[in-house]
Amino acid sequence: MDEITIKPKSGFAPASTGADNKTVSSGRTQLINLCALGLGISFFLPWAQIFGANLSGFDLQKMGDEQRLLWAIPVFCAITIIAGFAKQSQKDVAQITGALPYVVGVYWYLKLKDDFFHVLVFGAFLSLAFGAALLILPRNGK
């Protein structure tokens, strides 16, 4: 007769190799870079329609000194991308970059109140979507 050996099933998954972790990390870095690039591009797309004119983040920053903070968006996008290419941690800078469209949104909401959602166009919504991704993606990284 043949002998049967039963091995208990382990509740632990096999440890992943360093190559697997590097691939996941590299993929996440590329995704963060892509989101930062998307946010940087959306800065130049129409954010608001005011009096029939479509204004981008670039146009809005020209409206006065208090709007100069808008330049932080493309600057932090570039820093996030550079950190990814330099193989440095993107976690903190990517989250700051992701928070910037929301800071701008809160500022404009406080100024415009009820008219805020009526003036927004696709560039603003893209900025918020890329910002949300940049807030969430780095949290799951190593």
C-alpha distance (Angstrom), angle and dihedral (degrees) to the residues before:
residue distance angle dihedral
M1 . . .
D2 3.79 . .
E3 3.75 119.2 .
I4 3.85 118.2 -126.1
T5 3.78 120.1 -151.6
I6 3.81 119.8 -161.8
K7 3.77 118.3 -158.3
P8 3.81 119.5 -161.6
K9 3.78 113.6 -113.2
S10 3.80 112.0 -113.9
G11 3.80 118.2 -133.2
F12 3.77 91.1 -145.7
A13 3.77 125.1 88.9
P14 3.78 115.7 -130.6
A15 3.76 113.4 -91.0
S16 3.76 113.0 -96.0
T17 3.73 118.4 -119.8
G18 3.77 124.4 -113.6
A19 3.81 89.0 -110.1
D20 3.82 90.7 59.0
N21 3.80 91.7 50.7
K22 3.81 91.0 47.3
T23 3.82 91.0 51.4
V24 3.81 92.1 49.9
S25 3.80 91.1 46.0
S26 3.80 91.7 47.7
G27 3.80 91.1 48.5
R28 3.79 91.5 49.3
T29 3.82 90.6 48.4
Q30 3.79 90.3 52.2
L31 3.81 91.0 48.2
I32 3.81 91.3 49.8
N33 3.82 89.6 48.4
L34 3.81 90.1 50.2
C35 3.82 92.0 50.2
A36 3.82 91.4 47.5
L37 3.81 89.4 50.0
G38 3.81 90.2 48.7
L39 3.80 91.1 50.6
G40 3.80 90.4 48.2
I41 3.80 91.2 51.5
S42 3.80 92.7 45.5
F43 3.82 88.0 56.8
F44 3.81 86.3 71.9
L45 3.83 95.4 44.4
P46 3.83 122.2 88.9
W47 3.80 111.7 -76.3
A48 3.78 101.4 171.1
Q49 3.75 139.3 20.0
I50 3.79 109.4 -144.3
F51 3.81 121.3 172.3
G52 3.81 89.9 -15.8
A53 3.81 94.3 -53.5
N54 3.80 120.9 115.7
L55 3.80 108.5 -136.9
S56 3.79 123.9 -164.5
G57 3.79 126.6 -156.7
F58 3.79 85.6 -99.3
D59 3.83 90.9 54.9
L60 3.79 92.8 45.0
Q61 3.81 93.3 54.3
K62 3.81 88.9 59.6
M63 3.81 91.2 60.4
G64 3.78 95.7 83.3
D65 3.77 148.3 -39.8
E66 3.80 93.7 -79.9
Q67 3.83 88.5 61.3
R68 3.81 93.9 56.9
L69 3.80 88.6 93.5
L70 3.80 86.7 74.6
W71 3.81 87.6 76.7
A72 3.79 87.2 70.6
I73 3.81 88.9 75.1
P74 3.83 99.0 65.1
V75 3.81 91.4 34.5
F76 3.81 92.5 55.3
C77 3.82 90.3 42.8
A78 3.80 88.8 57.3
I79 3.82 92.2 46.3
T80 3.81 90.4 50.6
I81 3.80 92.2 50.9
I82 3.81 92.9 45.4
A83 3.82 90.5 50.7
G84 3.80 89.3 52.9
F85 3.79 93.6 50.8
A86 3.82 90.8 45.3
K87 3.83 89.3 53.5
Q88 3.81 90.3 -120.4
S89 3.78 125.2 139.4
Q90 3.79 111.3 -79.9
K91 3.79 96.6 -175.8
D92 3.80 101.3 102.1
V93 3.80 99.1 33.4
A94 3.83 92.5 45.3
Q95 3.80 91.1 52.1
I96 3.81 91.6 49.0
T97 3.81 88.6 48.3
G98 3.80 90.2 50.2
A99 3.79 92.7 49.4
L100 3.82 94.8 52.7
P101 3.85 97.5 78.6
Y102 3.80 88.5 51.5
V103 3.81 92.1 49.6
V104 3.81 88.6 51.6
G105 3.80 90.2 46.1
V106 3.80 92.9 52.2
Y107 3.79 90.7 47.9
W108 3.82 92.5 52.0
Y109 3.79 92.3 42.4
L110 3.79 90.1 56.3
K111 3.81 90.0 50.2
L112 3.81 98.9 43.2
K113 3.84 102.4 29.3
D114 3.84 108.9 177.1
D115 3.81 95.1 11.8
F116 3.80 92.8 56.7
F117 3.81 98.0 91.6
H118 3.81 92.1 41.0
V119 3.80 94.6 61.0
L120 3.82 99.2 44.8
V121 3.80 119.0 106.1
F122 3.80 134.9 -177.0
G123 3.82 98.1 -71.6
A124 3.80 90.9 60.6
F125 3.79 92.1 49.6
L126 3.81 91.6 47.8
S127 3.81 89.2 50.6
L128 3.79 90.7 52.3
A129 3.82 91.9 47.6
F130 3.81 93.5 49.9
G131 3.81 88.9 43.5
A132 3.82 91.1 54.2
A133 3.80 90.4 49.8
L134 3.82 90.6 50.6
L135 3.80 90.1 50.4
I136 3.81 93.5 50.3
L137 3.83 106.8 34.3
P138 3.83 99.4 60.5
R139 3.82 91.8 51.4
N140 3.78 91.6 66.8
G141 3.80 94.0 48.5
K142 3.75 128.6 94.9
